[in-house]
């Protein structure tokens, strides 16, 4: 897009195309590194269709929540994220944040229960007042991002509460972007309750709602929705691979990619809009439309490649589902107990002991695994066992990987229906009880041999280490790409919005006879990307994102 065309678009701010660009820019249109357009609040759209972007007073913003909350830690990478929330309704306000942030909020930032240390966090205008009224050395204890040992007293009764470490984070250089005070106290229940009661005496101060600290960080531009999800995933991470993926998302790797795609579509949309309004009256470059089409084609291919990732990021986040299947008494429950290293399942020589699905989350080689023990598959007249077998077959077809267990002494009479479950790439066959049969006597069906079985004995433990190595490789293939690239999509919400974006890009490329409709498809593609990071039309998904984000408030 030429600079001349860009200036024409800006000067004609009252035109439909300029208004469309202004409303479509969830953040800004960028040309050669310069921000030239940003959305305006709806109450200003009638008088100012285009406005200049000014740097947020919160920038630079740390995308590492831990570094932001402790202040003096290692320097983290920064992104000038400033969410611009626009409503689909012209009468609604752009954001509910101002009304919510009139109050100061406090909460326990560490896990509940007795501990050596508990951290209580206070965010809002009352943070500075709390330090001044509850410590005897306000001037010293309000040195930003420095820890001070202070005597905490009740602001009204002056009762001694505890001796605490006090930290002061003046806004906007804090996790929430507001003034924040942290009180590191002894973790006794009575001390925490006494501090809560004292904080409640401060003006306009209340207990925080679930996830409200993180919500305020979002509204104040400190973190976007994908980084909020990354923070939640980091808190809930149980394996090395989950932790690494969550850290990448929290540090903005996902946000940067989506924003780059978004800017590409915005630039193409500006080309198309310019062709609509100025093609007949102004000197427009001949290749403007072709440039937009070429850019959209390239971007469409890139997004489609990300969608074709076999759900690696989602599997890593929630755990790879692995089902142990096989006939009765082949050692399925014994295998579950060995892998979980505890007597999780009942082991009995009586066939049909396992009736329902038993699930155990495990960490195998740094990857999360949800291991499921199922009922033995056979013909049965018992109603309860039939239901268990039905569920076992359903889980065998729904899981990400099947561990098909066979008895080494009964390989000549394998149930054909179980043998059909052995599929290379989808199943890992296990020949159990090898301690009961001589190796020379094993007659292995070709279907099992083709899938490269693992030989083991649950009784002696022989072959278990080989099984864990094979299982680690299988999990790695399902959670990482062959090139070692990290997954971009970690939640179904991201996937559905990207699918919507690709659909609108396809509509744009399929029918360019009506350029105005084509431009609208680009605008909808921009909106879909903006909903992932929370830049446009996100009111309807905010509650879903923050509802269960309770750790650390």
VENJO-V358025 format. One record per residue. RES is the residue in one letter. PSI is psi in whole degrees, 0 to 359 (* if undefined). Layout:
((RES;PSI) (RES;PSI))
This chain:
((X;127) (X;156) (X;327) (X;314) (X;319) (X;317) (X;323) (X;319) (X;321) (X;320) (X;331) (X;58) (X;339) (X;353) (X;161) (X;320) (X;321) (X;320) (X;320) (X;318) (X;319) (X;317) (X;330) (X;337) (X;94) (X;335) (X;292) (X;156) (X;129) (X;131) (X;116) (X;40) (X;1) (X;129) (X;122) (X;349) (X;141) (X;157) (X;156) (X;156) (X;151) (X;329) (X;347) (X;356) (X;332) (X;333) (X;336) (X;97) (X;330) (X;136) (X;159) (X;143) (X;130) (X;144) (X;136) (X;141) (X;348) (X;346) (X;148) (X;149) (X;131) (X;133) (X;5) (X;108) (X;322) (X;316) (X;324) (X;326) (X;331) (X;347) (X;294) (X;16) (X;192) (X;149) (X;133) (X;163) (X;144) (X;151) (X;132) (X;72) (X;124) (X;95) (X;133) (X;108) (X;121) (X;141) (X;150) (X;342) (X;133) (X;344) (X;347) (X;157) (X;156) (X;330) (X;140) (X;2) (X;314) (X;318) (X;323) (X;329) (X;9) (X;327) (X;152) (X;146) (X;149) (X;155) (X;163) (X;121) (X;352) (X;170) (X;145) (X;157) (X;167) (X;138) (X;168) (X;322) (X;140) (X;145) (X;124) (X;128) (X;137) (X;126) (X;135) (X;187) (X;338) (X;353) (X;313) (X;323) (X;321) (X;316) (X;318) (X;321) (X;342) (X;355) (X;154) (X;358) (X;67) (X;317) (X;318) (X;316) (X;349) (X;20) (X;121) (X;135) (X;34) (X;137) (X;136) (X;136) (X;120) (X;156) (X;114) (X;130) (X;157) (X;134) (X;339) (X;307) (X;345) (X;22) (X;138) (X;121) (X;308) (X;164) (X;122) (X;160) (X;125) (X;132) (X;143) (X;124) (X;93) (X;140) (X;153) (X;7) (X;66) (X;173) (X;317) (X;346) (X;353) (X;175) (X;133) (X;135) (X;139) (X;134) (X;113) (X;103) (X;173) (X;144) (X;36) (X;147) (X;320) (X;322) (X;317) (X;316) (X;323) (X;320) (X;319) (X;316) (X;323) (X;318) (X;328) (X;343) (X;345) (X;150) (X;139) (X;43) (X;136) (X;168) (X;138) (X;146) (X;166) (X;124) (X;8) (X;328) (X;315) (X;324) (X;319) (X;323) (X;321) (X;310) (X;332) (X;11) (X;16) (X;341) (X;144) (X;181) (X;321) (X;326) (X;327) (X;314) (X;323) (X;322) (X;316) (X;318) (X;324) (X;319) (X;324) (X;359) (X;135) (X;349) (X;166) (X;314) (X;321) (X;318) (X;317) (X;319) (X;317) (X;321) (X;319) (X;318) (X;319) (X;326) (X;5) (X;9) (X;317) (X;317) (X;318) (X;321) (X;313) (X;322) (X;324) (X;317) (X;320) (X;318) (X;326) (X;316) (X;321) (X;320) (X;318) (X;321) (X;322) (X;322) (X;313) (X;315) (X;321) (X;323) (X;328) (X;311) (X;331) (X;2) (X;326) (X;338) (X;343) (X;166) (X;94) (X;138) (X;142) (X;330) (X;19) (X;309) (X;319) (X;325) (X;318) (X;317) (X;316) (X;318) (X;320) (X;320) (X;316) (X;316) (X;321) (X;318) (X;320) (X;316) (X;319) (X;323) (X;322) (X;325) (X;332) (X;58) (X;13) (X;28) (X;38) (X;313) (X;322) (X;321) (X;317) (X;323) (X;316) (X;343) (X;140) (X;128) (X;119) (X;124) (X;134) (X;117) (X;161) (X;181) (X;168) (X;147) (X;32) (X;352) (X;24) (X;311) (X;325) (X;321) (X;319) (X;316) (X;321) (X;316) (X;325) (X;350) (X;36) (X;157) (X;73) (X;317) (X;151) (X;128) (X;127) (X;152) (X;347) (X;124) (X;143) (X;18) (X;316) (X;120) (X;330) (X;174) (X;130) (X;123) (X;138) (X;121) (X;135) (X;160) (X;109) (X;110) (X;24) (X;359) (X;143) (X;139) (X;135) (X;100) (X;130) (X;124) (X;133) (X;167) (X;149) (X;134) (X;121) (X;172) (X;128) (X;146) (X;351) (X;131) (X;315) (X;318) (X;324) (X;319) (X;320) (X;321) (X;322) (X;317) (X;324) (X;316) (X;322) (X;317) (X;324) (X;327) (X;340) (X;343) (X;168) (X;334) (X;139) (X;132) (X;101) (X;112) (X;135) (X;150) (X;123) (X;333) (X;356) (X;30) (X;342) (X;355) (X;44) (X;136) (X;124) (X;326) (X;327) (X;324) (X;330) (X;339) (X;345) (X;104) (X;124) (X;135) (X;338) (X;339) (X;150) (X;102) (X;141) (X;123) (X;108) (X;167) (X;38) (X;347) (X;352) (X;353) (X;141) (X;142) (X;326) (X;343) (X;354) (X;126) (X;98) (X;128) (X;145) (X;330) (X;322) (X;319) (X;322) (X;333) (X;8) (X;79) (X;161) (X;133) (X;129) (X;170) (X;113) (X;334) (X;314) (X;342) (X;0) (X;133) (X;354) (X;320) (X;323) (X;319) (X;316) (X;323) (X;315) (X;320) (X;322) (X;318) (X;319) (X;318) (X;320) (X;319) (X;331) (X;345) (X;345) (X;152) (X;166) (X;332) (X;356) (X;5) (X;145) (X;151) (X;139) (X;323) (X;125) (X;350) (X;155) (X;329) (X;316) (X;318) (X;316) (X;322) (X;322) (X;323) (X;321) (X;318) (X;313) (X;321) (X;317) (X;325) (X;322) (X;317) (X;322) (X;316) (X;333) (X;327) (X;101) (X;13) (X;324) (X;102) (X;328) (X;318) (X;321) (X;319) (X;324) (X;324) (X;322) (X;322) (X;320) (X;327) (X;321) (X;318) (X;321) (X;317) (X;323) (X;330) (X;335) (X;314) (X;350) (X;31) (X;335) (X;146) (X;53) (X;6) (X;322) (X;344) (X;357) (X;315) (X;325) (X;320) (X;317) (X;349) (X;313) (X;13) (X;80) (X;336) (X;124) (X;9) (X;*))
